[in-house]
Amino acid sequence: MLVDPERFASMEELLKKNGSVERFENEYGPIKGRMMITMAEIPDGFEITPLGDEVPIAFEASFDFFDSVVGLAMYTADRKLATDMWVTPQKDNADPPTEDWIEFFIKTLVDHLAEDGSFGVPIYSFVNDTCDMTVVPEPPEDADEV
């Protein structure tokens, strides 16, 4: 389940109003799933690989078709991992995201980091069988605001 379904629904409504969803579905087919990337906390017990004085940023992806989130921490300027991946069930007996969705999360995150390592969150992805429509807020002017 998405970590913030109301926020996602608000973004989707805005995209429907401006015609983006209709254009996407007319060209590529119906939306079949949603992924949301948000900032997170690194779970206890994870070893952090240091990189100078840089502080790693943790991200998690939630999906409307899995009841688990997958996360990682990275140094955004260098795009280097600071931790191993983690999966957190959102309810009992939840299936973890499959490898292809974990890869989609990583690719989407890395593709939407600015060259200087700045980023905007949350990242919203609408997916179907062939492609995705991903919406990313502008990174803040001051990287310290992230």
Rosetta silent file (secondary structure, phi, psi, omega in degrees, C-alpha in Angstrom):
SEQUENCE: MLVDPERFASMEELLKKNGSVERFENEYGPIKGRMMITMAEIPDGFEITPLGDEVPIAFEASFDFFDSVVGLAMYTADRKLATDMWVTPQKDNADPPTEDWIEFFIKTLVDHLAEDGSFGVPIYSFVNDTCDMTVVPEPPEDADEV
SCORE:     score description
SCORE:     0.000 S_00000001
   1 L     0.000  148.180  178.376    0.000    0.000    0.000 S_00000001
   2 L   -65.656  142.579 -178.414    1.150    3.546   -0.649 S_00000001
   3 L   -69.971  -25.381  178.636    2.564    5.276    2.439 S_00000001
   4 L  -140.441   75.140 -175.403    0.448    8.376    1.786 S_00000001
   5 H   -62.654  -31.246  179.144   -2.496    7.407   -0.433 S_00000001
   6 H   -66.528  -43.326  178.592   -4.306   10.715    0.131 S_00000001
   7 H   -64.424  -41.246  178.367   -1.323   12.733   -1.080 S_00000001
   8 H   -63.273  -43.667  179.794   -0.942   10.434   -4.072 S_00000001
   9 H   -62.024  -36.758  177.450   -4.654   10.767   -4.872 S_00000001
  10 H   -63.865  -42.514  178.141   -4.352   14.572   -4.741 S_00000001
  11 H   -65.231  -43.225 -179.578   -1.487   14.479   -7.243 S_00000001
  12 H   -62.462  -40.055  178.321   -3.398   12.077   -9.469 S_00000001
  13 H   -62.814  -42.555  176.744   -6.475   14.342   -9.389 S_00000001
  14 H   -60.524  -42.925 -179.891   -4.335   17.322  -10.407 S_00000001
  15 H   -69.995  -29.428  174.343   -2.870   15.288  -13.293 S_00000001
  16 H   -70.143  -42.186 -179.555   -6.340   14.229  -14.377 S_00000001
  17 H   -62.544  -38.160 -178.334   -7.532   17.836  -14.365 S_00000001
  18 L   -88.074    1.983  174.255   -4.646   19.008  -16.535 S_00000001
  19 L    88.061    0.150 -177.250   -5.096   16.075  -18.959 S_00000001
  20 H   -64.687  -42.597 -179.214   -1.777   14.320  -18.260 S_00000001
  21 H   -64.531  -44.717 -179.394   -3.360   11.035  -17.174 S_00000001
  22 H   -62.111  -43.771  179.069   -5.662   10.951  -20.190 S_00000001
  23 H   -62.068  -44.422  179.628   -2.784   11.682  -22.606 S_00000001
  24 H   -60.788  -49.126 -177.172   -0.639    8.979  -21.000 S_00000001
  25 H   -68.115  -33.747  176.838   -3.407    6.376  -21.083 S_00000001
  26 H   -65.962  -35.660 -177.596   -4.394    7.248  -24.654 S_00000001
  27 H   -86.192  -37.235 -171.224   -0.814    6.775  -25.812 S_00000001
  28 H  -118.492  -10.303 -177.782    0.377    3.887  -23.632 S_00000001
  29 L   106.757  172.755 -174.340   -2.693    2.194  -22.146 S_00000001
  30 L   -66.476  147.713  174.291   -4.376    2.228  -18.765 S_00000001
  31 L   -70.114  131.750 -177.407   -2.495    2.831  -15.537 S_00000001
  32 L  -115.590  -12.001 -179.455   -2.237   -0.438  -13.645 S_00000001
  33 E  -164.619  166.164 -177.688   -0.184    0.531  -10.597 S_00000001
  34 E  -135.986  143.956  174.719    1.377    3.298   -8.592 S_00000001
  35 E  -131.083  141.243  179.702    4.693    3.756   -6.774 S_00000001
  36 E  -128.335  125.595  177.646    5.594    6.544   -4.367 S_00000001
  37 E  -105.276  125.948  179.617    9.163    7.346   -3.293 S_00000001
  38 E  -130.169  166.084  173.457    9.519    9.238   -0.026 S_00000001
  39 E   -76.136  155.762 -175.357   12.297   10.044    2.397 S_00000001
  40 E  -146.142  179.116  172.249   12.669    7.627    5.290 S_00000001
  41 L  -103.641  144.334  175.373   14.685    6.763    8.361 S_00000001
  42 L   -72.994  125.376 -179.908   17.390    4.122    8.210 S_00000001
  43 L   -61.194  150.782  176.333   16.137    1.160   10.262 S_00000001
  44 L   -57.721  146.332  174.807   18.048    0.233   13.392 S_00000001
  45 L    91.605   -3.906  179.440   20.774   -2.322   12.930 S_00000001
  46 L   -90.467  131.318  176.758   21.891   -1.246    9.455 S_00000001
  47 L   -78.841  132.583  179.692   25.563   -0.613    8.964 S_00000001
  48 L  -101.694  124.496  176.210   26.245    2.671    7.183 S_00000001
  49 L   -78.723  115.901 -176.513   29.157    2.746    4.774 S_00000001
  50 L   -71.733  152.546  175.826   30.872    6.103    5.433 S_00000001
  51 L  -142.893   84.679 -177.926   31.788    8.512    2.647 S_00000001
  52 L    59.576 -137.049 -179.971   33.830   11.353    4.096 S_00000001
  53 L   -93.833    1.784 -177.220   31.675   13.839    5.984 S_00000001
  54 L   -67.075  148.136  177.822   28.620   13.279    3.783 S_00000001
  55 L  -105.254  128.250  179.558   25.370   12.241    5.391 S_00000001
  56 L   -72.828  152.261  176.482   23.380    9.520    3.635 S_00000001
  57 E  -111.437  132.400  179.974   19.756   10.105    2.691 S_00000001
  58 E   -98.969  138.844  178.385   17.272    7.267    3.131 S_00000001
  59 E  -129.757  148.675  173.122   14.465    6.670    0.639 S_00000001
  60 E  -132.499  146.289  174.523   11.600    4.189    0.592 S_00000001
  61 E  -112.630  132.602  172.786    9.298    3.107   -2.201 S_00000001
  62 E  -118.768  155.767 -173.722    5.742    2.035   -1.533 S_00000001
  63 E  -131.968  150.881  176.045    3.402    0.499   -4.064 S_00000001
  64 L   -83.295    0.865 -178.034   -0.363    0.223   -4.341 S_00000001
  65 L  -122.478    8.521  171.633    0.064   -3.456   -5.300 S_00000001
  66 L  -134.311  149.814  177.158    2.428   -4.623   -2.498 S_00000001
  67 L  -106.347   38.038  175.599    1.965   -4.387    1.256 S_00000001
  68 E  -142.623  152.266  172.302    5.672   -3.821    1.916 S_00000001
  69 E  -109.284  152.925  176.369    8.025   -0.920    1.365 S_00000001
  70 E  -120.080  139.727 -176.483   11.572   -1.235    0.088 S_00000001
  71 E  -138.823  167.637  175.296   14.278    1.180    1.112 S_00000001
  72 E  -160.494  159.384  172.774   17.897    2.162    0.800 S_00000001
  73 E  -119.337  140.473 -177.976   20.198    4.924    1.945 S_00000001
  74 E  -146.299  163.769  171.302   22.579    6.629   -0.417 S_00000001
  75 E   -94.074  107.902 -169.010   24.878    9.558   -0.878 S_00000001
  76 L   -67.931  -34.893 -178.832   22.931   11.464   -3.490 S_00000001
  77 L   -65.183  -36.988 -178.139   25.765   13.609   -4.872 S_00000001
  78 L   -98.498  -11.226 -176.831   27.889   10.533   -5.612 S_00000001
  79 L    57.499   38.819  178.998   24.998    8.104   -6.143 S_00000001
  80 E  -108.994  138.932  178.407   26.739    5.594   -3.872 S_00000001
  81 E   -68.811  140.293  176.684   24.870    3.255   -1.583 S_00000001
  82 L  -105.473  -19.948 -179.823   25.336    3.827    2.139 S_00000001
  83 L  -141.288  169.734  167.432   23.381    0.760    3.284 S_00000001
  84 L   -72.813  169.409  175.018   22.024   -2.503    2.045 S_00000001
  85 L   -73.659  155.445  171.647   18.405   -2.585    0.876 S_00000001
  86 E  -135.685  154.987  175.639   15.650   -3.235    3.374 S_00000001
  87 E  -126.465  129.071  179.561   12.065   -4.407    3.090 S_00000001
  88 E  -119.129  115.204  176.587    9.487   -3.458    5.704 S_00000001
  89 E   -65.497  141.900  177.703    6.142   -5.264    5.733 S_00000001
  90 L   -95.997  -12.838  174.393    3.163   -2.937    6.175 S_00000001
  91 L  -154.846  166.671 -178.889    0.943   -5.753    7.456 S_00000001
  92 L   -59.847  143.179  176.369    1.307   -9.354    8.563 S_00000001
  93 L    59.767   27.589  179.396    2.263  -11.910    5.898 S_00000001
  94 L   -74.281  137.597  174.373    2.927   -9.200    3.317 S_00000001
  95 L   -76.597  138.993  176.325    4.762  -10.245    0.189 S_00000001
  96 L   -74.443  156.693  173.864    7.923   -8.240   -0.490 S_00000001
  97 L   -58.235  146.876  179.056    8.236   -6.306   -3.745 S_00000001
  98 L   -76.854  164.994 -176.295    9.658   -8.435   -6.535 S_00000001
  99 H   -57.281  -39.433 -178.928   13.129   -7.873   -7.939 S_00000001
 100 H   -65.582  -32.528  178.032   11.836   -6.050  -11.020 S_00000001
 101 H   -77.283  -31.033  173.979    9.962   -3.528   -8.832 S_00000001
 102 H   -65.351  -43.968  177.078   13.015   -3.037   -6.624 S_00000001
 103 H   -62.441  -39.104  177.728   15.042   -2.319   -9.769 S_00000001
 104 H   -62.884  -42.478  176.368   12.327    0.091  -10.954 S_00000001
 105 H   -57.804  -51.429 -177.705   12.526    1.927   -7.613 S_00000001
 106 H   -62.043  -47.215 -179.556   16.317    2.271   -7.813 S_00000001
 107 H   -61.363  -44.801 -179.536   16.276    3.350  -11.471 S_00000001
 108 H   -62.658  -44.716  179.323   13.489    5.870  -10.891 S_00000001
 109 H   -61.370  -53.226 -176.519   15.268    7.346   -7.874 S_00000001
 110 H   -63.803  -39.843  179.762   18.685    7.617   -9.517 S_00000001
 111 H   -63.999  -21.083 -175.854   17.233    8.970  -12.780 S_00000001
 112 L  -110.751   18.415  169.783   15.576   11.807  -10.871 S_00000001
 113 L   -90.224  133.720  176.129   18.537   13.003   -8.832 S_00000001
 114 L   -69.235  162.662 -178.499   20.000   16.276  -10.100 S_00000001
 115 L   -56.867  -32.544 -179.346   23.689   16.314  -11.014 S_00000001
 116 L   -84.824    1.897  178.781   24.500   18.050   -7.728 S_00000001
 117 L    92.990   -3.777  178.367   22.630   15.384   -5.772 S_00000001
 118 L   -73.842  162.211 -175.668   19.579   17.489   -5.019 S_00000001
 119 L  -159.270  160.782  173.144   16.154   15.928   -5.400 S_00000001
 120 L  -116.085  141.960  177.158   12.473   16.529   -4.982 S_00000001
 121 L  -138.972  155.432   -1.299   10.150   14.235   -3.056 S_00000001
 122 L   -75.521  158.158  174.548    7.770   12.589   -3.061 S_00000001
 123 E  -101.966  129.175 -177.814    8.250   11.018   -6.463 S_00000001
 124 E  -111.645  126.975  176.222    5.038    9.684   -8.001 S_00000001
 125 E  -123.515  131.567  174.552    5.084    6.950  -10.658 S_00000001
 126 E  -109.460  126.941 -173.491    2.095    5.680  -12.608 S_00000001
 127 E  -125.989  152.784  170.432    2.860    2.408  -14.372 S_00000001
 128 L  -135.243 -160.035 -175.282    1.310    0.083  -16.904 S_00000001
 129 L   -71.801  -17.988 -173.261    2.564   -2.945  -18.810 S_00000001
 130 L  -121.283  -23.241 -175.426    4.986   -1.014  -21.020 S_00000001
 131 L  -162.583 -172.514  179.398    6.103    2.222  -19.357 S_00000001
 132 E  -139.163  158.328  169.463    5.631    4.765  -16.615 S_00000001
 133 E  -118.392  115.510 -176.072    4.702    8.383  -16.104 S_00000001
 134 E  -115.483  133.971 -178.281    6.780    9.777  -13.249 S_00000001
 135 E  -117.631  126.985 -177.112    6.184   13.138  -11.597 S_00000001
 136 L  -128.724  128.304  174.605    8.930   14.735   -9.520 S_00000001
 137 L   -68.096  156.133  177.525    8.740   18.038   -7.668 S_00000001
 138 L   -63.373  139.020  173.821   11.514   20.520   -8.330 S_00000001
 139 L   -62.961  149.476  178.132   14.452   20.178   -5.951 S_00000001
 140 L   -64.324  153.761  178.848   14.630   23.072   -3.478 S_00000001
 141 L   -60.426  -41.278 -178.987   16.872   26.001   -4.371 S_00000001
 142 L  -102.308  115.232 -176.160   18.842   25.466   -1.179 S_00000001
 143 H   -59.198  -21.997  178.692   19.997   21.861   -0.804 S_00000001
 144 H   -68.770  -14.535 -179.800   19.875   22.302    2.989 S_00000001
 145 H   -78.572  -14.409 -175.994   16.070   22.418    2.727 S_00000001
 146 L   -67.825    0.000    0.000   15.919   18.755    1.634 S_00000001
